[in-house]
């Protein structure tokens, strides 16, 4: 749990740093994946090997969470990863991880720390996604003169 506390502290420092930035560069989905995957993969690995998740919780991590993580983080996926893949990772996977944490044998304090760490990761990912330029879906005005 010391690791989760350190992750939470690092996430909070990063969040404060982002708020203080006058200009935050946008990232492509591949860049977002490259930034988040080492931490996400490491945390999923720790959760799977920790022994605190048994039965259905372990099956959920293996059968539902791991495929979403793999879709974004496996070698070669970064080349083809899309914003949709990353959103799925956030919207489908992280709520499951929080539910698994809540149903685990962790102490209440450890559950709180783990849930906060997940929240920091989700906030970082959502911030990176929100900074991406919006796709233009508007057609040129009728009567516009082409040069």
VEXVO-125521 format. One record per atom (N, C-alpha, C): residue in one letter; x, y, z. Coordinates in steps of 0.05 Angstrom, whole numbers, plus 5000, padded with zeros to 4 digits. Each point is the difference from the previous one (the first is absolute). Layout:
N
AXYZ ...
***
This chain:
147
X501649765000 X498450245000 X501750255000 X502549975009 X501850234998 X500250104972 X500049814981 X500250064972 X497650164991 X497649935009 X497650144993 X500150295011 X501050035024 X500350265012 X501850184984 X502349884991 X501950154983 X498750074973 X498549814989 X498650054974 X498050235003 X498549995022 X498150225005 X501450275003 X502250005015 X501450255004 X501150104974 X501149834983 X501150084974 X497850104983 X497749875000 X497750094984 X499050285009 X499950045026 X499150265010 X502050224992 X502649945001 X502050204992 X499750064970 X499549794984 X499750044971 X497450164995 X497949955014 X497550154996 X500450295007 X501450065022 X500550285007 X501850134979 X502049864990 X501750114979 X498450064975 X498149834993 X498450054976 X498350255003 X498950045024 X498450235005 X501650264996 X502649995008 X501750234999 X501150064972 X499749824982 X501150044973 X498350194984 X501350194987 X498550194983 X499249864974 X501749824990 X499549874975 X500749705003 X498049834997 X500449725002 X500049884972 X502149864992 X500049894973 X498049774997 X498849984977 X498249784995 X501649754993 X498849775005 X501449754994 X498249834982 X501449854983 X498549814983 X499249765018 X498149844991 X499349765015 X502549825006 X501849984980 X502449835004 X501750125022 X500350265001 X501550135021 X498749975028 X497450025001 X498649955025 X500549725009 X499749814982 X500449725007 X502949955010 X501950134986 X502849975008 X500550105029 X498550215007 X500350125026 X498649845022 X497749894994 X498449865021 X500649715002 X500849874979 X500249715000 X501949885020 X502450115004 X501849885019 X498849995028 X498750225009 X498850005026 X497649825002 X498350014980 X497649835000 X500749715000 X501849924982 X500949724999 X501249915026 X501650175012 X501349935025 X498049965023 X498150185001 X497949985021 X498249764996 X499349944976 X498449764995 X501549755007 X502650004993 X501749775007 X500249975031 X500350225014 X500149995029 X497449895011 X497850104990 X497349915009 X499749704996 X500849914976 X499649724994 X501849815017 X502450105007 X501949835015 X499950045030 X498450195009 X500050075028 X498749795018 X498249854989 X498649805016 X497650105015 X499450264998 X497750115015 X497549964984 X500249944974 X497749964983 X499849704995 X497849895008 X499549714996 X497449964986 X499649764990 X497549924988 X499250184977 X497550105003 X498950174979 X501550264995 X501250115021 X501550254996 X502549954983 X501349785005 X502449944983 X499149944972 X497849854996 X499049944973 X499350264986 X498850195014 X499250264988 X502550144990 X502150015017 X502550134991 X501149874975 X500149745000 X501249854978 X498350014975 X497449975003 X498249974976 X498850254990 X499750215016 X498850254991 X501950234999 X501750035020 X501850235002 X502449964982 X501349775002 X502549954985 X499650034970 X497849904987 X499850044971 X499850304992 X498750165016 X499850294994 X502850135003 X501549925020 X502750115004 X501749914976 X499849744993 X501649904978 X499450144974 X497550074995 X499250134975 X501450274997 X500650135022 X501350264999 X503049985004 X500949805016 X502850005009 X501849784989 X498949804987 X501849794989 X501950124980 X502349874997 X502050084980 X498650024973 X500450224986 X498850044974 X497350145001 X498649985023 X497450135002 X500250304999 X502250115010 X500450295001 X499950124972 X500749844980 X500050104972 X497150044991 X498249825008 X497350014990 X497950095021 X500950065024 X498250085021 X498550254993 X497450015007 X498450234993 X498950125026 X498850234997 X498750135023 X497849825011 X498649864982 X497949825008 X501149775018 X502349904993 X501349795017 X500650115028 X501150245001 X500750115026 X497550065016 X497950114987 X497550055014 X498849745011 X500249794984 X498949745010 X501649915024 X502650045000 X501749935022 X499050145025 X499450264997 X499150165023 X497149925008 X498250004981 X497149975006 X499349715008 X501349814988 X499249725005 X501849875021 X502550065000 X501949865017 X500250115028 X500450265003 X500550115026 X497749975020 X497450024992 X497949945019 X500149715010 X500949824982 X500249725009 X502349975020 X502250144996 X502249995018 X499250115028 X498550225000 X499050115025 X498149815014 X498349864985 X498249805012 X501649775012 X502049914986 X501749795009 X501550085026 X500950255000 X501350105025 X498150005023 X497650104995 X497950025021 X499349725011 X500149804984 X499349735009 X502449835008 X502350125002 X502449865006 X500349975031 X502249865008 X500549975028 X501950225011 X500450214984 X501650225010 X498650145023 X501650135017 X498850155022 X498650244988 X498350135016 X498550234990 X502050224992 X502150045014 X502050214993 X501349934974 X500749744996 X501349924975 X498050034976 X497549935005 X498050034979 X499750304992 X500150175020 X499850294994 X502450094984 X502449925008 X502450074985 X500049904972 X499249754997 X499949884973 X498050144982 X497650065012 X497950134984 X500950284993 X501350145018 X501150274993 X502149994978 X501749795001 X502049974980 X498749964972 X498049844999 X498549954975 X498750274991 X498950155018 X498850264994 X502050194988 X502450005010 X502150184989 X500749924972 X500349734995 X500649914973 X497850074981 X497549965008 X497750074983 X499950294994 X500550175020 X500050294995 X502250084981 X502449885002 X502150064982 X499449934971 X498949764997 X499249904973 X497950184988 X497950065016 X497850174990 X501050284993 X501950105016 X501150274994 X501549994973 X501649794996 X501549984975 X498049974976 X497949855004 X498049974978 X498650264995 X499350155020 X498550254997 X501750214986 X502649985001 X501750204988 X500549954970 X499149774991 X500349954971 X498250194984 X501050084977 X498450184983 X497549854991 X497850145000 X497449894991 X500249954969 X498849784992 X499949954971 X498050194988 X500750114977 X498350194987 X497849844984 X497550075005 X497949874986 X498250204985 X500950244998 X498550204986 X500950024971 X498050044983 X500650044971 X500550304995 X501550064980 X500450284993 X497350144995 X500050255006 X497550154996 X499350014970 X497549984994 X499250014972 X500650274988 X500850004976 X500750254987 X502850105005 X501549835015 X502850085007 X501649994974 X501850194998 X501750024976 X502649855005 X500549814983 X502549855002 X502350164988 X502349995012 X502350144989 X501849824985 
***
